[in-house]
């Protein structure tokens, strides 16, 4: 019995030290709904949606391999990989994986996808730290809940750090990072150009601009986080000013993806995904949410 107990302690300590492994699952109130199956589809040109029901993941096909944005939950990785293959691509050809923000529902599946592909992984400085550790940084509004052992996600080693305005290139695709802190300190919006039939559009993968936090966290009063409100406001302005023909958001519902798919299925023209006002509307909605949150805190 003593030997069994010792083994149990060693196993528990090992798990605590290494964190969850690729293939693990996270249980949360929304996880099953978020992780429902969704058929992959072309957004425009070389850009495809490969995510699950409530969590976005995007694939960009270049002349020399694939780029993937976000990995959903840990349990989303098999569905994302299946969607990659359903589109006729190979997971082994993924060369780069980037992240919007390092919470379990957007970074959780990255370790498994990286293990399958051997791809580089890149994120903001705070995002890279969180992905390498499997939980958010201490200055994250959701640090307490994200630091809970049940909410930790599989780690990735040697995550590359990108800076504001930096472009990463794979083949003929250049994807640019725009720091949009607020929802997390390392939140990142990504942009690129996608072409089809001689027409090229600006694609924006917008990170969340929701002022969501752990209970008791106050964006406006805690001196440690006093810079978050102006940072949030600058992030909203950043997304509002981006060249933006097609908006994709980290949660599909934020950009009304299902409504656009339904309209596209009815052959509505012009293509409902092409909307030069989409980023402006997204930013305006975020501004209203932030104003409401600040009023509630007062």
N, C-alpha and C positions, 0 to 999 in steps of 0.2 A: 504493500500500500504506500509506503514511504517513497519507493521508486516511482510509482505512478503519479503521486502528488508532485514529485520533483519534475517529472516530464511535463506535467500540466503547467507548472510555473514557467519552465523554460519556453514552452510553446507560446504561452501568453506574453512573455517578455519579448520573444522574437517578433510576434505580431505587432506589439506596441512599437518596437523599434523600426520595423520595416514598413508598417502600414498595410492597407489592403492590397491584394495582388490583382493584376488584370484578370477579368472574368468574375470578379466579385460583384455583389449587388448592394445598392443602398435602398433602404426602405424609408419612404416619406409619404406624407398624406397625398401628394400629387404625383408621385413617381409612376404609378401604374397608368394613370391617364396620360401623362407626358410621354411615356415610352410606348404608346400604341403604335402599331405599324402604319406606315404611310408609303404609298408608292412613290418612287423617285421620279423626277420629271425635269425637263430642260426649262430653265428660266429664260435664258437668252444666249445665243451664240455658244460659247464654250463653257457656260456656267450652268450648273445643275443643282437641284435640291436633293440631298441624300439623307436628310434627317428623319426624325420620328414625329409622331403626332404633335407634340407640344414643345419640341426642342429642335432648333435648326442646326443643320450641318450642311455645308455647301462644298461642292467640288468644282474646281476649275481645271480644265484640260489644256495643257500647254503642248508645245512642240517637243518637249523632252521630259514628260512625266506629269504627275498630277499634284495639285495643291488642295488640301482639305482645311476647311475652317470649322473648328469646334468638334467635340466628340461626344456631346450629350452626357448622359449618365454612364457609369461603368457598364450597366446592362444594356446600354444602347449600342455598344460597339458591334456586336454581331449583326444587328439590324442595319447599321450603317454600312458594314462591309457587304452584306447581302445586296444592299441598294447600289453600291459601287459596281458590283458584278452584274446586277440586273441591267445596268445601263451599257454593259459591254466593256467596262474598264476592269483593270486588275489592281487589287489592293497593293500588290508588290510594286506597282509603278508610282505609288504616292511618294513624292520627294520632299514635301514640306507640309507640316501641320502647324497652323497658327490658332491662337486662342483669343476670344473676346474678353472674358474675365474668368478668373480661376475659382469658381464655385463648383461644387460637385455635379451640378446639372449641366454644365457646359465643358468642364475639363475632365470629368470622370472617366470618359471613354478614350481619352487620348493615349494613355499608356498602352492599352490593348492594340489600338490602331498603329501606334509607333512600333510595337513589337512585331506586328504582322508585316510591316512595310520597311522598317529600318529608316524611316523618314526623319529629317531634321524637325525639331519642334522649336517654335519661337513664340515669345510673348513679351509684354512690357516687363520692366524690372520687378515690380511687385508681383505680377502674374507669374513670371519665371520662378521666383522664390516659392510661391504657393504651389505651383505644379511640381516642383522638386520635393516639397515637403508633404503634399497631400492635404493641405488645409490652408485657409486664408491667412493673410498677414494680420498682425495685431491691430493695425489701424483700419481694418475693414469693418464697416457697420454691422456685418453679420459674423464677426470673428467668433463670438462665444458659441453660437450654434454650429458654425462650420468647423470649430475645433473639437466638437464632441466626437468621441471615437466612432460613433455610428454614422457620422456624416463625412468622415475622411475618405478620400478617394485615392486610387492607385497613383504612386509617384512616377515621375519621369526624370531621368538623370540628364544632366548637361543641356538644359533648356537655354537656347540663345536669347539674349536680351535685345529687344528692338527699341529704338527711340522715336520720338514724335517726328513724323514726316519721313521716316526711313522706308525705303522700298526694298523688298526682297524679290529676287528674280528666279524663276524656274522656266527654262526654255524661253519662249516668247511672251511669257506672262510676268508682269511686274505688279506686285500687290503692296499697297502703301499703308503704313500704320498711322493712325491719328489718335493720340491720347485723349480719351474722353472720361476722366475720372469723376467719381460721384457715387455711382452704384457700388463700385469698389475703387480703391485708390489706383489700381492698375488697369481699369477698364479701357478697352481699345476698340475703336471702329476701324474697319478695313475697307479700302476702295481699290478698284481696278477698272480697266476698260475691257469690254467684251464686244466682239464684232460678229456680224452675221449678214451675209449677202451684201457686203460693201457698206453696211451701216454699223457704226461703232457707238456704244452707249457707256455712260458712267454707271457702274454698279457700286452700291453702298451696302456693306454689311454692318448695320448699326448696332452697337452694344446697347444694353439696357440703360435707360435714364430714369429708372424708378427709384425714389428715395426710400428703399426698404431697409429695415434694420432689425436687430435684436430688440427685445423689449427693454425699455429703459435707456436706449441710446438716443441722444438728442443731437441733431445736426447743428443746431443753432446755439447751444449753451455750453457744451463741453469744450473747454479751451483746447484740449488735445486735438479736437476735430473741427475747430472753428473755421479752418480754411475750406471745409467741404462745400459749404453753400456757394461761395464764389467760384470754386472749382466746378461745381455742378452747373452753374450759370454759364461759365465759359464753354463747357462741354456741349450744352444745348446750343449755344451760338455756333460752335464748330460744326455740328451736324447740320444746322440750318443753312450754313454758308457753303457746304460741300457741293460740287457739281454732282447732280443726282438725277439720273433718269430712271433707275430701278432701285427700289429699296427692299432689302431683306433684313429682318430683325431677328435677334437671337431667340426669341419666342415667336413662332409664326403668327400668333394672334395679334401681336403688337403692330404688325403691318397688314393685317386683314388678309392673310394668305389664302385662307379657305374661300373667302368671298371672291378673290381674284381668280382662283382656280375654277370656281363655279361659273363665273362670267366667261372665262376662256373656253370652258366646255360648251358654252352656248354660242361660241364663235363671235362674241362681242368684239367690236372693233372701235377704236384701236385696241391693241393688246392691253388688258387691264393692268399688267405688271409694269407697263411703261407709263410713268407718271412723274413729270418734272416737278410736281408740287409735293411729292410724297415726303421728302425729308423735312420740308417746311412744316407740314402737318404733324409729323412725328415730333419735331422740336417744340411746336406750340402745345401739344398735348403734354409733353414732359414739363414744360414751364408751368402749366396749370397744376400738375401734380406736386411740383416742388413748392409752389406758392401755398397750396393747401396744406402740405406737411409743415411748412414754417408757421402757418397760422395755428395749426393744431398744437405745436410745441409752445407757442406763446400762451 
